[in-house]
Amino acid sequence: MLIGEVARRSGVSARMLRHYESLGLVRPSGRTGSGYREYSGEDIRRIFHIESLRSLGLSLREIGRALDDPSFTPSALVDDLIRQTRERIAAETELLTRLRRIDAADPAGWEGVLQVVSLLQALGSKSAQARQRAALSSADEAPVPVEALVEAVLSEREPNVAGALRWALARSGDRGAALLSKGLGSPAAAVRERAVQSLAEMPGGEAAAHLRDALANPDIVVRRYAALALGARGEADAVPMLIDMIVEGRNDTDAADALSVLASDTATADQIATRLVDHLAHDTTQAPARGRLTQALAGIPGTRASRALVELSHDEDRAVALTAAYLLQLRDAR
């Protein structure tokens, strides 16, 4: 079969067939009487083998080795191709993400583009100081896309940098809160904790809604952070979790402070006092927890809390009774 017919049937141009021949990849088995290249069936099969290997991303040099080297191990080359392909995909994905973030920043001109690129590079710097400067300058220079700030804060381990990133995110509005909420479902506990901490510092109803949802998160640490943040915002949904924290002795002082904030509302104060008393009356509540619950009543105004302290001043647990009596004296003094 002559070169023109081979090119037509294989889809490989005559020029490429000549190039293959120059590299020694495939040589026509014969020549016609007029000196034209003539390819045998075996030659054509080799051409198809070459094209198949090219479709996998092999270079022509690798193809030559694969076809001619008896010691060649296909699996090793395929493994290497997989690695190279993954690296290429990762690089292209990173580039695409960066381009999307620049587009989201909507820079007015090339100077704005360069500023965004500079800030994005600084957020990914190995230097904590550079990352912190980028976070703090994001509001004054070219705006950093919210997605970049969220990604940075969810991966940041340096406390000072994390604080600067949370500050920057707090200025980003509801978009930042929505993106952070996705971090609450991360398989990594550290990421979940960073997400809820960041949401806790974000103003607005969107962040509060995600914090309320976080009260049902499977991660107890997330639930505690959410309860403390909601308590500080005056959200009564946090009361059950805050009382559980006091019982368990986990951030109990902060939880009691949050309850006292919530108790500024008279109706809520009575509800909190009732819940605290119910826990105190529970047979399974241990002595240390009863002491903490009694102390928590100190920050709850109203007659319900006062009556509870009067009853507790006669409690069988001497520590509880003394604590309640002391708190009553303080109430009387006020």
C-alpha positions in Angstrom: 0.0 0.0 0.0 1.4 3.3 -1.1 1.9 6.3 1.3 -1.1 8.2 0.0 -3.5 5.3 0.6 -2.0 4.7 4.1 -2.5 8.3 5.0 -6.1 8.2 3.8 -7.0 5.0 5.7 -5.1 5.7 8.9 -5.8 9.5 9.2 -2.0 10.1 9.6 -0.7 12.6 7.1 1.9 11.7 4.6 4.2 14.3 6.2 3.8 12.7 9.6 4.5 9.2 8.2 7.7 10.5 6.7 8.5 12.1 10.1 7.9 8.7 11.8 10.2 7.1 9.2 13.0 9.7 9.9 12.8 8.9 13.6 12.9 5.1 12.9 9.4 4.5 14.4 8.0 2.9 11.3 9.7 2.1 8.0 7.9 0.9 4.9 8.8 -2.7 4.3 9.4 -2.2 0.6 9.6 0.0 -2.5 7.8 -0.2 -5.8 9.7 -0.5 -9.0 9.4 3.3 -9.3 10.9 3.8 -5.8 7.7 4.7 -4.0 7.3 3.6 -0.3 5.2 0.5 0.0 3.7 -0.4 3.4 2.8 -3.9 4.5 0.0 -4.9 6.7 2.4 -5.2 9.6 3.6 -1.6 8.9 0.1 -0.3 9.1 -0.6 -2.1 12.4 2.5 -0.5 13.8 1.2 2.9 12.6 -2.0 2.3 14.5 0.0 1.2 17.6 1.9 4.5 17.4 -1.3 6.6 17.2 -2.8 4.7 20.1 0.2 5.4 22.3 0.2 9.0 21.2 -3.4 9.3 22.4 -2.2 8.4 25.9 0.2 11.3 25.9 3.4 9.4 25.2 6.2 11.3 23.5 7.5 9.8 20.2 10.7 8.9 22.0 8.7 7.0 24.6 6.7 5.3 21.9 9.8 4.1 20.1 11.1 2.6 23.4 7.7 1.0 24.1 7.6 -0.7 20.7 11.2 -1.7 20.4 12.7 -2.3 23.9 12.0 -5.9 25.0 12.7 -4.9 28.6 10.2 -2.1 28.5 7.5 -2.3 31.4 4.2 -0.8 30.3 2.9 -0.5 33.8 5.8 1.8 34.9 5.2 4.1 32.0 1.4 4.2 32.6 2.0 5.0 36.3 4.3 7.8 35.3 1.7 9.1 32.8 -0.9 9.1 35.5 1.3 11.2 37.8 2.2 13.6 35.0 -1.5 14.0 34.1 -2.5 14.6 37.7 0.2 17.3 38.1 -1.0 18.9 34.8 -4.6 18.9 35.9 -3.7 20.3 39.3 -1.7 23.1 37.7 -4.5 23.9 35.2 -7.1 23.8 37.9 -5.0 26.2 40.0 -4.7 28.6 37.0 -8.4 28.4 36.3 -9.2 29.2 40.0 -6.8 32.2 39.9 -8.4 33.5 36.7 -11.9 33.2 38.1 -10.9 35.0 41.3 -9.4 37.8 39.3 -12.5 38.0 37.2 -14.6 38.1 40.4 -12.6 41.1 41.7 -13.6 42.9 38.5 -10.4 45.0 38.2 -10.8 48.3 36.3 -7.5 47.9 34.4 -4.2 46.0 34.3 -3.0 47.8 37.4 -6.0 46.4 39.3 -5.3 42.9 37.8 -1.7 43.0 39.0 -2.8 44.2 42.5 -5.2 41.2 42.8 -2.5 38.8 41.6 -0.1 40.2 44.1 -2.6 39.8 47.0 -3.4 36.3 45.9 0.2 35.4 45.8 0.8 36.9 49.3 -2.1 34.9 50.7 -0.3 31.8 49.6 3.0 32.9 50.9 5.1 30.8 53.3 5.6 34.0 55.3 3.0 34.5 58.0 3.7 38.2 58.0 3.1 38.4 54.2 -0.2 36.6 54.6 -1.3 38.8 57.5 -0.4 42.0 55.5 -2.4 40.7 52.5 -5.4 40.1 54.7 -5.3 43.5 56.4 -4.7 45.4 53.1 -7.4 43.6 51.2 -10.0 46.2 52.1 -7.8 49.2 51.2 -6.1 48.0 48.0 -7.7 45.8 45.3 -10.5 43.7 46.8 -9.5 40.1 47.4 -12.1 37.7 46.1 -14.2 36.2 48.9 -13.4 32.7 47.8 -9.7 33.3 48.3 -10.3 34.7 51.8 -12.4 31.7 52.8 -9.9 29.2 51.4 -7.1 31.0 53.3 -8.9 31.2 56.6 -9.9 27.6 56.5 -6.3 26.5 56.0 -4.6 29.1 58.2 -2.8 27.7 61.4 -1.1 30.9 62.6 -3.5 32.6 65.1 -2.6 36.2 64.2 -3.0 35.6 60.5 -6.3 33.8 61.1 -7.6 36.7 63.1 -6.7 39.1 60.2 -8.4 36.9 57.7 -11.5 36.6 59.8 -11.6 40.4 60.1 -11.4 40.7 56.3 -14.1 38.1 55.9 -16.4 40.0 58.3 -16.4 42.8 55.8 -17.4 40.5 52.9 -21.1 40.2 53.6 -23.4 37.2 53.1 -21.3 35.7 50.3 -18.5 34.9 52.8 -20.9 33.4 55.3 -22.4 31.1 52.7 -19.0 29.9 51.6 -17.8 29.4 55.2 -20.8 27.3 56.0 -19.6 24.7 53.6 -16.5 24.3 55.8 -18.7 23.1 58.6 -19.2 19.8 56.7 -15.5 19.3 56.1 -14.0 15.8 57.1 -11.2 17.7 58.9 -12.0 18.8 62.4 -9.6 21.7 62.2 -11.3 23.1 59.1 -14.8 22.7 60.8 -13.5 24.6 63.8 -12.0 27.4 61.7 -15.2 27.7 59.8 -17.4 28.1 62.9 -14.9 30.6 64.5 -15.0 32.7 61.3 -18.8 32.6 61.2 -18.9 33.7 64.8 -17.2 36.9 63.9 -19.4 37.7 60.9 -22.3 40.1 61.4 -25.7 39.8 59.8 -28.6 37.4 59.6 -26.9 35.0 57.1 -24.1 34.2 59.5 -26.6 33.8 62.4 -28.7 31.4 60.3 -25.6 29.2 59.6 -24.7 29.3 63.3 -28.2 28.1 64.3 -27.8 25.2 61.8 -24.4 24.5 63.4 -26.1 23.8 66.7 -27.1 20.4 65.2 -23.6 19.7 63.7 -22.3 16.2 64.6 -19.1 17.9 65.8 -19.5 18.9 69.5 -16.8 21.5 69.2 -18.7 23.2 66.4 -21.9 23.1 68.4 -20.1 24.8 71.4 -18.6 27.6 69.3 -22.0 28.2 67.6 -23.8 28.3 71.0 -21.3 30.8 72.4 -21.6 33.0 69.3 -25.4 32.9 69.3 -25.6 33.6 73.0 -23.5 36.7 72.5 -26.0 37.8 69.8 -29.0 37.2 72.1 -30.2 34.1 70.3 -32.3 32.0 72.7 -31.8 28.9 70.5 -28.3 28.6 72.1 -29.6 28.1 75.7 -29.8 24.2 75.8 -26.3 23.9 74.4 -24.9 26.5 76.8 -26.4 24.7 79.8 -24.9 21.4 78.6 -21.5 23.1 78.4 -21.9 24.2 82.1 -22.9 20.6 83.1 -19.9 19.2 81.2 -17.5 21.8 82.4 -16.5 22.8 78.8 -16.0 26.5 78.5 -18.5 26.8 81.3 -17.5 30.3 82.4 -18.0 31.6 78.8 -21.3 29.7 78.6 -22.5 31.2 81.9 -21.6 34.7 80.6 -23.5 34.0 77.4 -26.5 33.0 79.5 -26.4 36.2 81.5 -26.5 38.1 78.2 -29.5 36.2 77.1 -31.1 36.7 80.5 -31.5 40.5 79.9 -34.9 39.5 78.5 -37.2 38.7 81.4 -39.0 35.8 79.8 -35.8 34.3 78.6 -34.3 34.7 82.1 -37.1 32.7 83.7 -36.7 30.0 81.0 -33.0 29.8 81.7 -33.5 29.6 85.5 -36.1 26.8 85.0 -33.7 24.8 82.9 -30.8 25.3 85.3 -33.0 24.1 88.2 -34.2 21.1 86.2 -30.6 20.1 85.7 -29.9 20.6 89.4 -32.8 18.3 90.4 -31.7 15.6 88.0 -30.4 12.5 89.9 -27.5 11.9 87.5 -26.1 15.4 87.8 -22.7 15.1 89.6 -21.6 17.3 92.4 -19.1 19.4 90.4 -21.7 20.1 87.8 -24.3 21.1 90.4 -21.8 23.6 91.7 -21.3 25.1 88.3 -25.1 25.2 87.6 -25.6 27.0 91.0 -22.9 29.6 90.1 -24.6 30.1 86.7 -27.7 31.3 88.5 -25.8 34.3 89.8 -26.0 35.9 86.4 -29.7 35.3 85.9 -32.0 38.0 87.2 -35.6 37.5 88.3 -37.7 35.9 91.0 -37.4 32.4 89.5 -33.6 32.4 89.9 -33.9 34.0 93.4 -36.3 31.3 94.6 -34.0 28.6 93.2 -31.1 30.0 95.2 -33.1 30.1 98.4 -34.0 26.4 98.0 -30.4 25.6 97.1 -29.1 27.4 100.2 -30.5 24.4 102.1 -29.2 21.8 99.7 -27.7 18.6 101.1 -24.5 19.3 99.2 -22.7 21.7 101.5 -20.7 23.3 98.7 -23.9 24.0 96.7 -25.6 25.4 99.8 -22.8 27.7 100.7 -22.5 28.9 97.1 -26.2 29.6 96.9 -26.2 31.5 100.3 -23.3 33.6 99.2 -25.0 34.5 95.9 -28.2 35.4 97.8 -26.2 37.8 99.9 -24.8 39.4 96.8 -28.3 39.8 95.3 -29.6 41.4 98.6 -26.6 43.8 98.6 -27.5 44.9 95.0 
